[in-house]
Amino acid sequence: MENAGDHDAPGQFGLWKKHAERDWPALTEQEIASVLAPASPDSAATGDRHPSPSCDKTAPFWHSERPFSAAALIVRQGAPDVIVKRHHHGLRSRETLQTEHALIRHLHGRGLPVALPLALANGEDVTCEDPWVYEAFPRLSGRDLYRDRMSWDPYFSVAQARAAGQALARYHDAATGFEAPDRADTPLVSALAPLLGTQPESALRRWVAAQPALEGALDRHDPHGRWLAALAPHLHRAAQKPDSFPSLWGHGDWHGSNLIWPDEIAGGGTDAAPHPDADIVAPCPFDFGMADRTTRPFDIAVALERSMFGWLSPEAGSYRVEWEQIDAFLSGYDRLWPLSGRLCKAIATMLPLAHVTFACSEIWYYDTLLGREDDARTALEDYLIAHAAWFSSPDGRAACDHIARWEARSQKAHRQDAPPGKGRFAG
């Protein structure tokens, strides 16, 4: 944790380690005070937004080290703690944040305990001051257990992986019924739309061509199109089994550091856990910046890709697989939404493609928006290409097969454990 008011402290999580400098300058007391200034009576929050907090103290208590935006925690005496986030307009507009806020309000209305956006000084839940776009949220109760961990780190325990899986099933249930167009043209979201249909390679090419800056970056850093060659077998497999599952709005970035953990499952990082078929106190999600219209199998694949492989510590060209955590995550999800064999096969098919659109956006982000060509090449080589290539290796195919067969293995295990005459969902 940084010292209160230490706005210029360097350091932010990057692709594989902590960067010496932040992508974006840290929030200052002056801009926070401007964003959170008390609203006038005629601009107070209405409907289901939280009222604007008072701003008698605006010194940041802590600055987030997550990339892509600047965020700070404001702790005040006699008032709720607040998280303020600032985005560059090249990444998020008023309209894109309002879509995220509408999703959050929908989730809240369906009973998910998410943090509703705050009304700001302008009486709205988004305020813009070129080139910045601001939003704020009350601090959720619970523990930000993975705050100082890289996004691709595994869960601390099998029990927490199971809880995260059950929480994602609850999220998907709450997201059902939310209607908004996909936002595959928005940078840095986990977009499924460019990978759908019977010709996903052609659809992906069209998606890239519609973004001239991204297309130019890929051509400069990879003139021979190795990225498409690495993806070709996975795109071909997806074409044989097009994702025909109902659409819903997924979270798009489900991992430990985007969840607030209740004390019941946060303490000690141990594997102490109730029976896999028992309901548990689930963590609560936040940070919906990568959310998009998707499907259950793709959003589950994204969640597995984010946390179940040792991407940050490759060993002799391969990566550690968290086999137990994969099974625990799927069993947690299955507790609330049974995972059919067809759904498990779809998750396995989409897993090697779960990172593709986001990785492409990262290449654009570093190459064009930040002008950091070395990081753009890292995103291309070590993220987009290397991950896709690994899923074509024996170890990668074994991981996909393990997931594809999870339902069959689970059925067998339940039959062995069940008393005579009782099946998986009995009594």
C-alpha positions, 0 to 999 in steps of 0.5 A: 500500500502506498502512503496516503497522498503519495500521488507520484509513486511509480509502479503498476502491474504490466504484462508479466511484472511490475512496470517502473512507471504507471501507464497513466498518472495517479489521481490527485487530490484536486481532481478527486475533490472536483469529481466528488464535490457535493451535488447541489439539491437539484442534481442529487442522485435519483432512482437507484444510484447512490447519493454523491458523498461529501468531500471533506477529505479527498487525499487518496489512501491507496492507489491501484496498481492495475493498468488501463486506468487510474484508481484510488481509494478515498477513506474519510471520517464519518463517510463511506469509503469511495473508489474513484476511477479515471479513464482515458477517453480513447479507452472509455467514453461516457456511453461505454461507462453508462452501459457498464453502469446499466449492467451493474444496476441490472445485477443489483436489481437481480439480487447480486450485491454489487457496488452501484455507481455514485452520482458525481458532482454533475449529478450523473454517474459519469463526468468527463474532462478532456481527455479523462472520463471519471466514475466512482463507487462505494467500497464493498465490504469484505477483503480485496484479497488479491489486490497485490497479486498479478491478474494471472496468478492462480487462486490461493486455494482450491476452496477459493477456486470453488467459491469463485466458480459458484460466484460466476454461476450466480453472476450469470444468473443475475445477468440474464435478461440484461439487453444491450448490443455487444461492444466488440468495437470497444478496446480492451473487452473480452469480445466473443462476437468476432469469433462466432459463426461457421467462419470465425477466421474470416470474422476475426480478420474483418474485426481487425480490418475494421480497426486500422491502427490495430491492423497496422500494428499487427502488420508491423510487428508480425508481417508474416501473420504468425498470430493467425497461423497459431490460432488457425487450428483453434479457429477451425475447431470452433468452426466445426462446433459453433457456439450456439448457446444463448447470449448473456452479458458476461463479466469478461475478466473473472479472476481473484483480484476482481472479486471481494472476498467475505471473511468466511473464505478469505482467512488464511488461504486454506483449503478448509471448505464445505462439501462441494455440493454445499452452498457457500458464501461467494465472493462479489465481483467488481470492475466490469470494464471488460464485460460484453455480450457473450455466452456461458461457455466463453465467459467460463473459458475466460475465467479459466484462462485468467487463473488456471495456468502458470502464464507468468512462470513458463517452464521449458516452454510449457506452463503449470496447469492448476488441475485441482483448481480447474475441477473445483471451479467447475464443481462450484459453478455446477452446484448452481448451474449444472454443466452438461457434457455439451457445455463442457465441450464448448468451454474446452473449444473456446478456451484457446480463443478466450484471450484473442480479442483482448490480446489484440486490443492490448497490442493496439493499446501499447503500440498506438495509445501509449507508444510502447513498441516493446510492450506491444511486441510482448503482447503479441509474442508472449501473450497472443501467439505463445498462449495459442501455440501452447494450447496446440501442444500436448499439454495444452490439448490435455488441459482442454480434454480434461475440461471437455470430459469434466461432466463425465468424470464428475458423473462417475465420481458421484455414482461411486460416492452415492448410495445405491439408487441415488444419482447425482441430483438426488435428495 
